[in-house]
Amino acid sequence: MKKLWRELLGGAAVGALLFAGTQGLDLFPVLLLALTAFFMWRLLPTSALRKPAPFTRPVMGSTVTFDDIGGHSTAKKEMQEALQFLLDSRQAEKLGIRPIKGILLTGPPGTGKTLMAKAAAHYTDSIFLSTSGSEFIEMYAGVGAQRVRELFATARRKAKEAGKHAVIFIDEMEVLGGQRGRHMSHLEYDQTLNQLLVEMDGLGTEDSPRILVIGATNRADLMDEALLRPGRFDRIVHLDLPSRQDRLEILRLHTARKPLAPDVDLEAIARETYGFSGAQLESLCNEAAIWALRRQLDAIPHEAFLDSLEKVILGEKHERRPTLEERRRIATHEMGHAWVQEHLKPGSVARVTITARGQALGYVRSSPQEDTLLRSQKELEEDIAVLLAGSVAEELFLGSRSTGAVSDFRQAVRLAREMVKAGMSPLGVVDPELLPKGAFHQAMSQILKGVEGKVRRMLEEGREGFAVLVERLVEEESLSGEAFRQWLAEVEGARAPIS
Ligand code: ADP
């Protein structure tokens, strides 16, 4: 129908122009205007002349249960407690309990926030709507707010149709719920956030169907305070990186339907994967299966997991092989890390390699560490020493540093900052907020300089042996922790280890 009208109007316009032309009228300005309008319409991708693209979201039930989530036992319990009001709404109403309208899941990427929201929908037999903060933000004022209204209206409608409650999941909440007035085009952001607050304030106990909003963010510090007030996102559930026991549970979940060879020791893999997120563990199991497929094996051996570790941490191997000179520099850098680490924490180096993968040109992997909640001053200083050792080795043995150490420095600075904040600097216990920037910086650089001096002395003392190991690493490219320790024992001979 619409098409017919368009064709009729188009035909009439062309007819009118032709008629005007035969009457001797000058058609040039009219044609110019028409052409300009056409180009504006076509060329500007989301031109102000056009309506923004429709805001589509998948609406679905969730099949994920809390049993599909490994670890996070406290978080799961907190979630189930919070969800009780949806399951037992009549009792909640009788007791005059204020309904929970929003739960904010915080934690690093890949720790299972989306899984948790899906499990919440399944647990409460609700429909599940998923969206992300960035989907609300367009350049045009009012679009975000309209999308928020639309989202809640859809949730209400779909839930009513299904005779269920609704869970709205908003990922990347920091984009939508960032502190007001922070953004460049702040008016649009503020309007969108205000609309979300209005919608959440409008959710009541007597509502049927009930709507629960679950937000997820890895930057809880950026959230606008108004969002965290009672009656809004008043439950905050934190999901940490998994502990060793949690990693084991996650590995068991993701290998449950994979054929494992008898030599697979999941406990050992859980120990080796310190610092991995749930998503990385899932990826590790997948890569191990691909490893077995490539070799036409019927079952996945333990070796497949060990070989896949580096790929998951760093990415694919590079095609381009560095030049001999580059390899020597990379080997010096990595040997610096490994040398200092092994002397400070004997037995801790698991692999030294100069095979480039992902962003890294080389890599030293550490042996399993125990999960710790607290770090001592000594441990922090040792970590800084290991981080600085690569660059110091380059300077000592090659005469100059390179850009390869940027991320090492970033991490070292972060640790030094933590130390100053924890009162481990010559400044003692201080309020970092009240400290002049210069003083804070000076305390940090004092720590870094002190550690750097120690590292330089350690490397200088082992100068000859170090050079031999670098040459061997350039040749071998990759060696296990045991092989490295054997080399080290050879070059150090009966000499007392450096301390
Ligand atoms: P987030 O939302 O925190 O970034 P996701 O929930 O999207 O993380 O997790 C991505 C994937 O990682 C999941 O689909 C799942 O395969 C895996 N995963 C993450 N955490 C866990 C966990 N605790 N248990 C089992 N699998 C997990």
Residues whose N, C-alpha, C, O or C-beta is under 5 A from the ligand:
A	BS01	ADP	D68 I69 G70 P108 P109 G110 T111 G112 K113 T114 L115 I250 G278 A279 E282
